[in-house]
Amino acid sequence: MREALDIAVLGLSLSSSWGNGHATTYRALLRAVAALGHRVTFLERDVPWYAAHRDLPAPEFCRLELYDGLADLRRWSRTIAEADAVIVGSYVPEGAAVGRLVQETARGITAFYDIDTPVTLAKLEAGEHDYLSPELIPGYDLYLSFTGGPTLEVLMQHYGSPAARALYCSVDAEAYRPRDVDRRWDLSYLGTYSPDRQPMLEQLLLEPARRAPHLRFVVAGPQYSSDIVWPANVERLEHVPPSDHPAFYSASRYTLNVTRADMVKAGFSPSVRLFEAAACGTPVISDIWRGIETVLRPAGEIVLAEDAETVLATLCDSSVERRDQIARAARARILAEHTADHRAVQLMRYLQDTRLRSAPATSFREPELQRELP
């Protein structure tokens, strides 16, 4: 008999995807966790910028509750205390205080899910402890990291995590699939403005746009400065809701993946956009970072570029067959290894291992999927 677990998640946002990549990550993962038979409660800080842009106010796969602040969060102390596992996410407002509350209250497994690991470590080194402090890390039974590779050893050896494990972002394979729409753009980019990404966006999209006025480009996402001078052939979209992501990617001959500087430095930090675009059958042109080859094979499943010349050579290649081969290979790889179903099973294995370490006699059985997942 399967054991249904009660899991509480305190994350940045589930209700709104505006200006963040966390919501789509949580939605895909928690929908898959619920499909395995587990009960999920998501506790989200009620903030005005997400309240004004809620595109999932009532998820069908979990219980969503909003709280006003730390004092109000204590209304949910019983939920936190009685949960089999409590997961606190990165960038939660006052997350360090939230983490202390969870570690003091929870009787089950406690975990930190870091969707921003390299940024988090840079903040810790700079003495910024707004959503995580060094002393909290050993207190979490499990550190789930957006970043794999050597960073996991840093978390365990330097910061004292009992168990740091990679839990990459993923994609909801049912929601993200190719759409039969007209190709509007030769190259698209979907992402919130970030100053450390902007130079690479300039190099890999805006400069190619200036050099090839006959090609069509689009940049979608909020918070870009009004001072940016966009070439005439670059369309700007302020926001594309997740429900429109598949159509957006499918309308692109290629899409661009640009990685934040801290994540490039750490490596092994794939973006959720990379998984989503590939699942939609759109080939990805990406900046280069260590470990990307463990996710998608360069040349065969993804195009790597470090300059405008490489981007233009790819966009101006008239071989539709080559483009489609890359798209098919990338989609097959993502569906075989990087769906939300895979991440949900992986998460349950991590929780099982954690419980076995702390109380071997009370381990729970992992629900099985109908198909085998790695």
JOBELNOR-V262541 format. One line per field, one symbol per residue. ss: DSSP state (@ for helix, = for strand, . for the rest). A space follows every 50 residues. Layout:
BEGIN
ss = ???
END
This chain:
BEGIN
ss = .....======..........@@@@@@@@@@@@@@...=======..@@@ @...........=====..@@@@@@@@@@@@@..=====.....@@@@@@ @@@@@...======..@@@@@@@@@........@@@@....====..... @@@@@@@@.....===....=.............======....@@@@@@ @@@@@@@@@@@.....====.............====....@@@@@@@@@ .======...@@@@@@.....@@@@@@@@...====.....@@@...=.. .===...@@@@@@@@....@@@@@@@@@@@@@@@@@@.=@@@@@@@@@@@ @@@@@@@@.@@@............
END
